[in-house]
C-alpha cells in the first residue's frame, strides 16, 4: 500500500504561462528527473515537517528542497498557500555556500504574483483539471 499525499504540490507559472520548475526538470537527464520527482513526492507526503537534509526554511516564508544531482547541488524554492498547497517557485544549481538573496526574493515575488492571481477556489479548479 502506498503512502498518501497530505499536501498538493503545484508548479508556479508566470502570467505568460512559463513554468520555471518544469523547464528546469525538462533540462536534466532522465535519471535526475526521476530523483527530482521522488523528492517532490517526499514534499507532498511530509509538507512542512520534511526535515534536513531534504528541505529547509530560508527566509520570508520561502523554503528550499535540497537535492544533489550527479555531485551538483540543486535547490527548488517553494512556499505554502491556503491550507494544503505547496507552490514550487523555481529551481537553480547552487554554486555558493548560502542561497543567494536574489533567489529568495525571486520566490517571494512569485508568491506575491500567485496570490494576486489565485484564490483557494481557483486552486481547487486547477487541481480538478489535472485529475
N, C-alpha and C positions, 0 to 999 in steps of 0.2 A: 504494500500500500504506500502511495506517495505522500509526501509532506504537503499539506495545504498551504496556499499562499494567504497571508494575512493582509498583505499590502498590494496595491495596484501600482505598477510602475508604468509611467508614460514617458516618451521621449519628447523633449521640448522641440517645438517647431517655431521658426521665426515667422513674422507676419507674412513673409513671401513664400512660406512653405518649406524652407530649408531645414533639415534636421541634422544638427551638428553631431550628435552621438551616432546616429545611423551612418552618416558619412564616414566617421572615424572607424567604426566597426567594419564597414564595407572595404575600407582601405587596408585591412590587416589580413594576414594569412588565415586560411580556413581553421587551422588548429588554434590560432589565437582568438578567432571569433568564437569558437566553442568555449574557450576559457572565459572570455568576457561575458558571454551569455550565462555561464554557470554562476559567475559571481553576481550578476544581476538577479538571478534566481535566488541566491542566498539573501540578497537585499529584500526581495519580495517576501520571503518567508520570515525574516527577522526584523525588518524595518529598523527603527532607531536603536534596537538592542544588539544589532550586529557589531561585534567588538573589533578592536585592533587585533590582528593586523589587517583585517578585511576592510574596515571602514573607520572613519574618524570625523569628529566635528572640527570645522575650521574656524569660521567666524561669521557673524551676521546672519545666522540661520542657514549657512551653507555647509554641506558635508562633502566628504570625499570617499569614493570607492577606490581602494588601493590595490592595484593589480600589477603583477610583474610578468611581462611577456618577453620571452627569449632574452632575459637579462636586462630589459628596459623597464623602467618604472612608468606606469600609465596611471592616470587619475581620471575618474569620471566624477564631475561635481554634480551635486543634486540638492534638492530641497523638498521639504514636506509641505503639502497643502491640504486644506479641508480635513477630513477625518482619517482617511486611509490611503492617501495618494502620495507617491514619490515621483517627482519630475526630474529626469536626468537632463541636466543643462547642456553640458558639452564635455568633451574628453581631450586630453593632451598628453604628450610624453613629458614626464617630469625630468628636468636636467639639473636642477639646483636643489639644495637641501630643503628649503621650505617652498610650499606652494606660493607662487608669485601673487601679490596683492591684486594685480590686474586680472588674474584668472578668477579670483573670488569676486571681484567687482563685476566681471562679465556674468557670472552666475547670478549675482544679485540683480543685475539689470534684466536678465532673462526672467527671473522670478517676478519682478515688477511688471514687465510686459505681459507675462502669463496671467497674472492676477487682474490686469485691466481687461483682458480679452475673455476670460472664462469665469464662470461661477460653478458651484458644485453640480448643479443640474446639467450644465453643458458637458461637464466631465463624464457624467453618467451616460450621456448620449454618445460621446466619443467611444467609451468602453463598449457600449452595446453594438456600435457599428463594427467594432473589431471582432466581436464574438460571432 
